[in-house]
Amino acid sequence: MSGEPRIRAGYSKASLMAVARLGPRVQRAVHAALPDILDVVRNAGHGDWLPVDFNVRVVREVCKAAGPSALRDWHRRTVFDAVQGPLLQPLWSAVVNLFGLTPSMTLRRAPLGWELVYRDCGLLTVVPRGANEMQLRVEGACQAFLDDVDYVEWICGGVEAAVDLGGARGIVYANIDRPGRRLELEVRW
């Protein structure tokens, strides 16, 4: 990694918009806990890069307010919003038009979306496993992906959304390999 782990501001904006769907109590709690981050995200352009720690802090606050069980569903909603927004919609439309919609197709193209959303957070690779199974690996994962289980849970929800977008219901199991600086996501549908 060459610099501070970053996330695209447009994706952070989609994440914050999806917080509203968790209910007014959760939204108020997150907004009250992170006014400084909310201001930075609101004022950033969609294509700007923000510290990934901003997103980690939002995930932690959502977890405090809504519980860990809400994290995957919240990220699913974030992904659905993002593929309709200015950051990922052009890529999503092109992929659907070229390759069609299957879970395998959406997961094989996940590294393209990863590069649009994350910088200096690790390299996402796809390893086919079987007919309805794949592994996504983040090689050289940034510290947040190795240390924060709530953030990893949130990432799992995003991968499950990719399977959903492909027309199936998926489940993701995460393995954090700290010494190897790798996050392994086993995906089944």
C-alpha positions in Angstrom: 0.0 0.0 0.0 1.3 3.4 -0.9 -0.8 5.7 1.1 -3.6 6.2 3.6 -6.5 3.8 2.9 -9.3 5.8 1.2 -12.9 5.4 0.1 -14.7 7.3 -2.6 -16.8 10.1 -1.2 -19.7 9.1 -3.5 -19.8 5.7 -1.8 -19.7 7.3 1.7 -22.6 9.5 0.7 -24.6 6.4 -0.4 -23.7 4.7 2.9 -25.0 7.7 4.9 -28.2 7.9 2.8 -28.8 4.2 3.5 -28.5 4.9 7.3 -31.9 6.7 7.0 -33.5 3.4 6.1 -32.4 2.0 9.5 -34.9 4.4 11.1 -34.9 7.9 12.7 -33.5 6.7 16.0 -30.4 5.2 14.4 -30.0 8.1 12.0 -30.1 10.6 14.9 -27.6 8.6 16.9 -25.1 8.4 14.0 -25.6 12.1 13.1 -25.1 13.2 16.7 -22.0 11.1 17.2 -20.2 12.1 13.9 -21.1 15.7 13.0 -17.5 16.4 11.8 -17.5 13.4 9.4 -20.9 14.2 8.1 -19.9 17.7 7.2 -16.8 16.5 5.3 -18.8 13.8 3.5 -21.6 16.2 2.6 -19.2 18.8 1.2 -17.0 16.4 -0.7 -17.5 15.8 -4.4 -18.6 12.3 -5.5 -15.3 11.6 -7.0 -13.2 12.8 -4.1 -11.3 10.4 -1.8 -11.9 10.4 1.9 -10.1 8.4 4.7 -11.6 4.9 5.0 -11.5 5.5 8.7 -14.5 7.9 8.2 -16.5 4.9 7.0 -15.2 2.7 9.7 -16.4 5.2 12.3 -19.8 5.4 10.7 -20.1 1.6 10.7 -19.1 1.5 14.4 -21.8 4.1 15.3 -24.5 2.2 13.3 -23.4 -1.0 15.1 -23.8 0.8 18.5 -27.2 2.2 17.5 -28.7 -0.7 15.6 -26.6 -3.7 16.6 -24.3 -5.9 14.5 -27.2 -7.7 12.9 -28.1 -4.5 11.0 -24.7 -4.1 9.3 -25.1 -6.6 6.4 -28.6 -5.3 5.5 -27.5 -1.7 5.7 -24.6 -2.4 3.3 -26.9 -4.3 0.9 -29.0 -1.1 0.7 -25.9 1.0 0.2 -24.9 -1.2 -2.8 -28.4 -1.0 -4.3 -28.3 2.8 -4.0 -24.7 3.0 -5.3 -25.4 1.0 -8.5 -28.1 3.6 -9.3 -25.9 6.6 -8.5 -23.3 8.5 -10.4 -20.3 6.5 -9.2 -21.2 2.9 -10.1 -24.2 3.2 -12.4 -22.2 3.6 -15.6 -20.1 0.5 -14.7 -23.1 -1.5 -13.6 -25.0 -0.7 -16.8 -22.1 -1.7 -19.0 -21.5 -5.0 -17.1 -25.2 -5.9 -17.3 -25.3 -5.1 -21.0 -22.2 -7.0 -21.8 -22.4 -10.1 -19.6 -26.0 -10.4 -18.3 -27.0 -11.0 -14.7 -25.8 -13.9 -12.6 -24.2 -14.1 -9.2 -21.0 -15.4 -10.8 -20.9 -12.5 -13.3 -21.4 -9.8 -10.6 -18.7 -11.4 -8.4 -16.2 -11.8 -11.2 -16.6 -8.0 -11.9 -16.3 -7.0 -8.2 -12.7 -6.0 -8.5 -13.7 -3.3 -11.0 -16.2 -1.8 -8.5 -13.6 -2.2 -5.7 -11.1 -0.1 -7.6 -13.7 2.6 -8.1 -14.6 2.6 -4.3 -11.3 1.9 -2.5 -7.7 3.1 -2.7 -4.8 1.7 -0.8 -7.0 -0.8 1.0 -5.8 -3.9 -0.7 -6.2 -5.7 -4.0 -9.4 -7.6 -4.5 -9.1 -10.9 -6.4 -11.7 -13.5 -7.3 -11.1 -17.3 -6.9 -13.8 -19.6 -8.4 -14.7 -22.5 -6.1 -17.6 -24.3 -7.6 -20.9 -23.9 -9.4 -22.4 -21.7 -6.7 -19.4 -20.7 -4.7 -16.5 -18.2 -5.0 -13.9 -16.7 -2.8 -13.1 -13.0 -2.8 -9.7 -12.1 -1.3 -8.4 -8.8 -0.3 -4.6 -9.2 -0.5 -2.5 -6.6 1.4 -5.7 -5.6 3.3 -5.6 -2.3 5.2 -5.6 -2.4 9.0 -9.3 -1.5 9.3 -10.1 -4.7 7.3 -7.9 -6.7 9.7 -8.9 -5.2 13.0 -12.5 -4.1 12.9 -14.9 -7.1 12.8 -17.9 -4.8 12.4 -16.4 -3.3 9.3 -15.7 -6.8 7.9 -19.4 -7.7 8.7 -20.4 -4.6 6.7 -18.2 -5.6 3.8 -19.8 -9.0 3.8 -23.2 -7.3 3.3 -21.8 -5.6 0.3 -20.7 -8.8 -1.2 -24.1 -10.4 -0.5 -25.6 -7.5 -2.4 -23.5 -8.4 -5.4 -25.0 -11.9 -5.3 -28.5 -10.4 -4.9 -28.0 -8.2 -7.9 -27.1 -11.3 -9.8 -30.5 -12.8 -9.1 -29.8 -15.1 -6.1 -29.6 -14.9 -2.4 -26.1 -15.3 -1.0 -24.3 -15.7 2.2 -20.7 -14.7 3.0 -18.4 -16.1 5.6 -15.3 -14.0 6.4 -11.9 -15.2 7.5 -9.3 -12.6 8.6 -5.7 -13.6 8.1 -3.9 -10.9 10.1 -0.3 -12.3 9.6 -0.9 -12.7 5.9 -2.7 -9.3 5.7 -5.6 -10.9 3.9 -9.3 -10.9 4.2 -11.0 -14.0 2.7 -14.7 -13.9 1.9 -16.3 -17.3 1.1 -19.4 -16.6 -1.0 -22.2 -19.2 -1.5 -25.5 -18.9 -3.2 
